[in-house]
Amino acid sequence: MEIILQTVLSFISIYLALLFIRVLLTWFPNVNWSSQPFAALSQVTDPYLNVFRSIIPPVSGMDFSPMLAFLVLSLLQRTLASAIGVF
């Protein structure tokens, strides 16, 4: 069971890094999201972000949904880590 939780924790860490890169790249308006590797990054992260975009719509052009997405994943990561005694 511990190996499964370790694997899930690793996946969450990698996914948090991908989300962080995705959010940073949105600050650059000249990024072409239809070209690789940006299209792959978008395909991996957008379904998760869209869940939170439906909860928190953009306000004045600012998308605050990634903050909630990071919070939920971080809480899940901490909860799983405390279950196996990593942190």
N, C-alpha and C positions, 0 to 999 in steps of 0.2 A: 504493500500500500504506500509505503514511504517513497518508493521509486516513482510511482505514478504522480504523487504530489510534487516531488522534485522536478519531474518533467513538466508538469503544469506550471510550476513557478518559473522555470526557464522559459517556457513559451510566453508567459505573461511579461517577463522582462524584455524579451525580444520584441513583443508586440508594442510595449510601451515605447521602446526606442523607435520603432517604425512610426508610431503616432507622433512622436516628437519631431522626427524628420519631416513628416507630412505637414505638420503645423508650421514649422520653420519655413518650408518651401512656399507656403501660401503668402508669405511676406514679399515674395519676388513675383511681380506681375508678368514677367516675361517667360515664366516656366510654361512649357507646352505639355499639358497633361495628357495629350493623346500620343506622345512619343515615349519610347522606352528610355529609362527605367521608371519614369514618372507614372506611366499608365499602370504598370504592375503595382506600384506603391498605392496608387489610388484605388485599384481594384481590391487590394487587401484591406485597406483601412476605411474606405468609405461606407461599406455596409454597417460596420460598428458605429461610426460617427453619425450615420443617418438615423439611427435609433434615437440618439440624443438631440439631433437637429429637429426631430418631430416633437420633442418635449420642449426645447428652448429654441424658438425661431430666431434668426438673425435680427439684431436691433441696430438700426442705422448703419447697416452694412457690416457690422461686427458680429462674428460668429463665436458665441460663448460656449457652444456645445462641447468643444474639446476639453474644456476645463472639467465639466461633469464626467466626461468619458475617462479622463485621467484619474479623477477621484474614485470612480467606481472600480476601475482596474487596480488602483493602488490599495484600496480597502480589501479587495478580494485577495490580492497578493499578501498583504499583512495577515489576513485571517488564516489563509492556508499555511503561511510560514509559521505562525504561532501554533498551529495545530501539530506541526512536526518539530517545533522547537528550533527553527533556524535563526530567527531574530531574537 
